[in-house]
């Protein structure tokens, strides 16, 4: 019996509507194609504030938070940055709710040496209005910018060596956090890859630490980034996090949310097309028509500027690993969709947003990481696609970059990729030079650009997919240069792409299509 989120198309099935960047494209898929849909949103907690108070007073493998407090102590609170959730959450963001309760508790116990750090690692600095959205007006006005600020991984004076793991991974973290009597990490868990030791050991580190696991060798040894047990990246981060937690007094607070990405005007986008009402079908047609007529910035605004009504489904606190075990379970409850059998051909649209282009354009390098990195890796167990199979994606692959956020990406794509797509070569020949580029470092530290090593990491994150996928075919590209640069083929239509894919597939190939967003994971048995 098939899972209700796995729909096998027959001759009566309606066409599927898939994202192609910030456009919606209607495609007819062959009879027998299996289409995967996200589970309905889990019911949110009825009283989130009560759940937060309960969690910090009844933590896992730890004293209650209040028992760790004393007057005059130095406390650092670190919070996840703008890279999640996607899109941003309706106010109040869960981070604001946690911070409000935690800060009130600290004040009650006479703790006034408190600083809040946005754990950006080598992501771009958040702008003041973006921070305000996450932490709320009251906290922003009281703490910004001297006691609420972005982590700066290139401020050498504010980074401190913690130690080296038994396999040589160097742990260097934000000095304020290392020197604190207590570090409280406030996590918003979007997918199973987030949270756990990744919060402190990655969020508050810099390039010296990241190079231990953000490299092609480790990424090739990941069988799903979303399944920690089969990820060499997770194994490395866990080693480093355990070392950090031996030296730092860390109290972890993790929260999970459901997948209610679209609010009521756009809620039909999460539905099976066969189940749409007449009114929803009309609304979908109107939206597709509007998107086809308005300029790109307006299309982007329609989706990115509308906060999502995510509901909080869990709050867990205490010792990092004990907490994360409960977080993972709740996350898998929302995302896992059972799938029997791998596909010869995997089809997916590439949506308009990723963790690295919030409030900016999804540039070609990020299209690559979404395809080869995130969407390919949305599985537990076996990959959705058989080894050497064909992946078909829908995206225009427009040669457009945000000059403020993604300045280092431009040189990486247009100077380095024409020389080589080999991740090992890029790592060996160019990564260190970029990491020391003074202009890019200045833009990272004092502007809002990603760190100069970030485009390398984005290429490496596609490494597991590149090693597994036999062919990548793009439908709807508005140019041939970018797909060729990425090592991809192009097709004008889905029918043409399927004909191309079937040339290298067995007779009667198994075809699997992903109807995403909202996010889900395929729990695949081969």
ChimeraX attribute file (.defattr): number of C-alpha atoms within 10 A of each C-alpha:
attribute: neighborCount
match mode: 1-to-1
recipient: residues
	/A:1	3
	/A:2	10
	/A:3	12
	/A:4	12
	/A:5	20
	/A:6	23
	/A:7	19
	/A:8	16
	/A:9	18
	/A:10	13
	/A:11	9
	/A:12	8
	/A:13	15
	/A:14	17
	/A:15	15
	/A:16	18
	/A:17	19
	/A:18	25
	/A:19	21
	/A:20	22
	/A:21	23
	/A:22	25
	/A:23	24
	/A:24	22
	/A:25	18
	/A:26	15
	/A:27	14
	/A:28	12
	/A:29	23
	/A:30	16
	/A:31	13
	/A:32	16
	/A:33	21
	/A:34	22
	/A:35	21
	/A:36	25
	/A:37	24
	/A:38	25
	/A:39	24
	/A:40	15
	/A:41	17
	/A:42	18
	/A:43	12
	/A:44	15
	/A:45	15
	/A:46	11
	/A:47	9
	/A:48	18
	/A:49	16
	/A:50	12
	/A:51	18
	/A:52	24
	/A:53	17
	/A:54	15
	/A:55	21
	/A:56	24
	/A:57	17
	/A:58	16
	/A:59	20
	/A:60	20
	/A:61	13
	/A:62	20
	/A:63	15
	/A:64	18
	/A:65	21
	/A:66	14
	/A:67	10
	/A:68	14
	/A:69	20
	/A:70	14
	/A:71	13
	/A:72	13
	/A:73	17
	/A:74	19
	/A:75	23
	/A:76	22
	/A:77	24
	/A:78	28
	/A:79	27
	/A:80	24
	/A:81	25
	/A:82	26
	/A:83	18
	/A:84	19
	/A:85	23
	/A:86	21
	/A:87	23
	/A:88	23
	/A:89	21
	/A:90	16
	/A:91	16
	/A:92	13
	/A:93	19
	/A:94	26
	/A:95	22
	/A:96	22
	/A:97	17
	/A:98	23
	/A:99	21
	/A:100	16
	/A:101	15
	/A:102	20
	/A:103	16
	/A:104	11
	/A:105	16
	/A:106	20
	/A:107	14
	/A:108	14
	/A:109	17
	/A:110	13
	/A:111	18
	/A:112	15
	/A:113	15
	/A:114	20
	/A:115	20
	/A:116	25
	/A:117	23
	/A:118	22
	/A:119	29
	/A:120	26
	/A:121	28
	/A:122	25
	/A:123	26
	/A:124	28
	/A:125	28
	/A:126	20
	/A:127	13
	/A:128	13
	/A:129	11
	/A:130	15
	/A:131	21
	/A:132	17
	/A:133	19
	/A:134	24
	/A:135	23
	/A:136	20
	/A:137	14
	/A:138	11
	/A:139	18
	/A:140	20
	/A:141	12
	/A:142	11
	/A:143	14
	/A:144	15
	/A:145	12
	/A:146	9
	/A:147	15
	/A:148	21
	/A:149	21
	/A:150	25
	/A:151	29
	/A:152	25
	/A:153	27
	/A:154	18
	/A:155	12
	/A:156	11
	/A:157	9
	/A:158	15
	/A:159	21
	/A:160	17
	/A:161	15
	/A:162	19
	/A:163	16
	/A:164	16
	/A:165	16
	/A:166	10
	/A:167	10
	/A:168	10
	/A:169	19
	/A:170	19
	/A:171	25
	/A:172	25
	/A:173	27
	/A:174	27
	/A:175	18
	/A:176	18
	/A:177	27
	/A:178	23
	/A:179	16
	/A:180	19
	/A:181	18
	/A:182	20
	/A:183	25
	/A:184	23
	/A:185	26
	/A:186	26
	/A:187	27
	/A:188	24
	/A:189	24
	/A:190	19
	/A:191	24
	/A:192	22
	/A:193	18
	/A:194	22
	/A:195	28
	/A:196	28
	/A:197	25
	/A:198	19
	/A:199	26
	/A:200	31
	/A:201	26
	/A:202	23
	/A:203	27
	/A:204	29
	/A:205	27
	/A:206	25
	/A:207	19
	/A:208	14
	/A:209	21
	/A:210	22
	/A:211	17
	/A:212	19
	/A:213	18
	/A:214	21
	/A:215	21
	/A:216	23
	/A:217	18
	/A:218	21
	/A:219	23
	/A:220	20
	/A:221	15
	/A:222	23
	/A:223	23
	/A:224	26
	/A:225	27
	/A:226	21
	/A:227	21
	/A:228	19
	/A:229	14
	/A:230	16
	/A:231	20
	/A:232	20
	/A:233	25
	/A:234	23
	/A:235	17
	/A:236	19
	/A:237	26
	/A:238	18
	/A:239	18
	/A:240	29
	/A:241	24
	/A:242	16
	/A:243	20
	/A:244	23
	/A:245	17
	/A:246	10
	/A:247	13
	/A:248	19
	/A:249	19
	/A:250	24
	/A:251	24
	/A:252	31
	/A:253	28
	/A:254	27
	/A:255	25
	/A:256	26
	/A:257	27
	/A:258	26
	/A:259	28
	/A:260	21
	/A:261	25
	/A:262	20
	/A:263	15
	/A:264	11
	/A:265	9
	/A:266	14
	/A:267	12
	/A:268	19
	/A:269	24
	/A:270	20
	/A:271	16
	/A:272	19
	/A:273	17
	/A:274	14
	/A:275	11
	/A:276	16
	/A:277	11
	/A:278	9
	/A:279	10
	/A:280	18
	/A:281	15
	/A:282	12
	/A:283	17
	/A:284	19
	/A:285	14
	/A:286	12
	/A:287	15
	/A:288	16
	/A:289	13
	/A:290	14
	/A:291	18
	/A:292	15
	/A:293	10
	/A:294	11
	/A:295	10
	/A:296	15
	/A:297	11
	/A:298	15
	/A:299	18
	/A:300	21
	/A:301	13
	/A:302	13
	/A:303	16
	/A:304	19
	/A:305	13
	/A:306	15
	/A:307	17
	/A:308	21
	/A:309	20
	/A:310	25
	/A:311	22
	/A:312	22
	/A:313	22
	/A:314	21
	/A:315	28
	/A:316	26
	/A:317	31
	/A:318	25
	/A:319	20
	/A:320	27
	/A:321	18
	/A:322	17
	/A:323	25
	/A:324	25
	/A:325	12
	/A:326	17
	/A:327	27
	/A:328	20
	/A:329	11
	/A:330	21
	/A:331	23
	/A:332	18
	/A:333	13
	/A:334	22
	/A:335	25
	/A:336	20
	/A:337	22
	/A:338	19
	/A:339	24
	/A:340	15
	/A:341	16
	/A:342	20
	/A:343	23
	/A:344	23
	/A:345	27
	/A:346	26
	/A:347	26
	/A:348	23
	/A:349	27
	/A:350	27
	/A:351	22
	/A:352	23
	/A:353	23
	/A:354	21
	/A:355	16
	/A:356	22
	/A:357	19
	/A:358	20
	/A:359	17
	/A:360	20
	/A:361	23
	/A:362	29
	/A:363	21
	/A:364	23
	/A:365	23
	/A:366	24
	/A:367	25
	/A:368	23
	/A:369	23
	/A:370	23
	/A:371	23
	/A:372	24
	/A:373	24
	/A:374	19
	/A:375	19
	/A:376	24
	/A:377	24
	/A:378	23
	/A:379	26
	/A:380	25
	/A:381	15
	/A:382	18
	/A:383	23
	/A:384	28
	/A:385	28
	/A:386	19
	/A:387	15
	/A:388	16
	/A:389	22
	/A:390	27
	/A:391	28
	/A:392	25
	/A:393	26
	/A:394	27
	/A:395	25
	/A:396	22
	/A:397	26
	/A:398	19
	/A:399	17
	/A:400	11
	/A:401	19
	/A:402	16
	/A:403	13
	/A:404	15
	/A:405	24
	/A:406	27
	/A:407	20
	/A:408	25
	/A:409	27
	/A:410	19
	/A:411	14
	/A:412	22
	/A:413	22
	/A:414	13
	/A:415	11
	/A:416	15
	/A:417	17
	/A:418	12
	/A:419	12
	/A:420	13
	/A:421	15
	/A:422	13
	/A:423	20
	/A:424	14
	/A:425	13
	/A:426	20
	/A:427	18
	/A:428	10
	/A:429	12
	/A:430	14
	/A:431	20
	/A:432	14
	/A:433	12
	/A:434	21
	/A:435	16
	/A:436	12
	/A:437	14
	/A:438	12
	/A:439	11
	/A:440	19
	/A:441	21
	/A:442	15
	/A:443	21
	/A:444	26
	/A:445	20
	/A:446	11
	/A:447	16
	/A:448	19
	/A:449	26
	/A:450	26
	/A:451	30
	/A:452	31
	/A:453	28
	/A:454	24
	/A:455	24
	/A:456	24
	/A:457	22
	/A:458	20
	/A:459	27
	/A:460	27
	/A:461	26
	/A:462	25
	/A:463	25
	/A:464	23
	/A:465	28
	/A:466	21
	/A:467	12
	/A:468	19
	/A:469	19
	/A:470	15
	/A:471	18
	/A:472	23
	/A:473	24
	/A:474	24
	/A:475	22
	/A:476	18
	/A:477	22
	/A:478	15
	/A:479	13
	/A:480	16
	/A:481	14
	/A:482	19
	/A:483	22
	/A:484	12
	/A:485	17
	/A:486	19
	/A:487	14
	/A:488	16
	/A:489	18
	/A:490	22
	/A:491	19
	/A:492	12
	/A:493	14
	/A:494	21
	/A:495	15
	/A:496	13
	/A:497	22
	/A:498	20
	/A:499	12
	/A:500	17
	/A:501	22
	/A:502	16
	/A:503	9
	/A:504	16
	/A:505	16
	/A:506	11
	/A:507	8
	/A:508	9
	/A:509	15
	/A:510	18
	/A:511	23
	/A:512	27
	/A:513	25
	/A:514	23
	/A:515	24
	/A:516	19
	/A:517	22
	/A:518	21
	/A:519	23
	/A:520	25
	/A:521	27
	/A:522	24
	/A:523	20
	/A:524	19
	/A:525	14
	/A:526	14
